[in-house]
Amino acid sequence: MAIQVSAQQDGTIEVRASGTLSRDDYARLVPEVERAITQHGKARILFDMHEFHGWTAGALWEEVKFDLHHFRDIDRLALVGERRWEAGMAAFCKPFTTAKIQYFDRSQADQARQWLRDG
């Protein structure tokens, strides 16, 4: 499984991504994020990358569509990962959202959760 999604009661969505994300992964993720937006006005997302290899072309298209549709609906995005290139994802994401974005090393996962709550 490339993606596991769990919704928290405070509107935070925790996503654990591994391998390569597919269009089907977005079919599981998008409804959870949209539910959090409906219930809380905005969503906060912790995107935890473990042995993450990126997106298929179909998944990348779903990501672009999602970002354009929800440009202002994401309050904070915490990226948690292990590799240097994953840190660059924070810079890559910025043009597609008004969310505050911050990268955290895997050892800082608890700090990422706290950063999401503090916003």
N, C-alpha and C positions, 0 to 999 in steps of 0.2 A: 504494500500500500504506500503510495507516495504522499498521502496527506491524511492527517487526523485533525478533526475540528471539535473543539469543545467550547460551548458558550457558558460564560460565568454570569451570575445574577446581576452584577453591576454593569453589564453591557460590554464587558471585555470578551473578546474572542481569542482563544489560544489555538494557534495552528502549528502543528508539527509537520514539517515537510522533509521528505527524504527522497532520494532518487530524482526522477524527472517528473515534473507535474504535467498532467494531461488535461484535456478539456473536461473529462469526467470528474477530475478533482475539483474543478471550478463549479461543477453542478452541485457538489456537496458544500462547498465553501460559501458561495454567494447567498443562498437562502438564510444561512446563519447570520451573516453580516447584515443582510437587509432586515432580519427580525430584530437585531440589536439596534439598528438605526430607528426602526419604527417604535420600539419600546423606550429608547433612551435619547432619541434625537440625534445622537452621533455614536459612532462605535470607536472603541480602542482595540487595537490588534497587537498581539504578541506573535510574531512570525519566527518560529524556532526552526532553524535549518540544521539538519543532521545528515551528513553525507549527501548533501543537496547538490544536484547536477543541473538545475535550471528548468526550462520549460520546453515542451514540444511547441511546434509552430501554432497548432490549434489552441493550446493553453495560453501562449503569449498573446494571441488575438483576444481571447476571453479576458485576459488581464487588462489589455488596453481599453476594451469596451467597458469593463467594470470601473477602471480608473476615471474614465471620462464621465460616466454616469454618476459616480459617487465622489466627484472631485472635492466637494465640501463636506461630505458626510463622515469622514474619518477624522477623529480628533487627534489621536496619537497612534504612531506605529513604531513598535519596538522590534528591531531585527536582532535576533540572537543567533550567533553562528560560531564557526570554528576556523574558517579560512579567511585570509586577507581579502580575497575578491568579494566575499560576502559583505565586508564592510563597505565596499564601493557601491553596493546596492542602495544604500541610504542616499547617496548623491544621485544615483540613477532615478530613484523614485520621486524626488522632490518636484520636478516639473509637472507631475501628474496628479498632485494632490495639494491641499492646503494644510494637511496634517503636519504636526511636529513629528519628525523622524529622528530616531537615534539608534545607533548600532551598539550592541553589547556582546562581549565575548561570552562563550558558553559558561564560564565560571561566574558570570555576572547575571545569570538568569533571574535570581531573586531581586536584584537591583532593577532589572528591566520591568518586572511586575510592579515594583514600588513606584517607578517613574510613571507607569501608566496610571496608577491610582492617584498620584499626586497632581495630575494635570487638571 
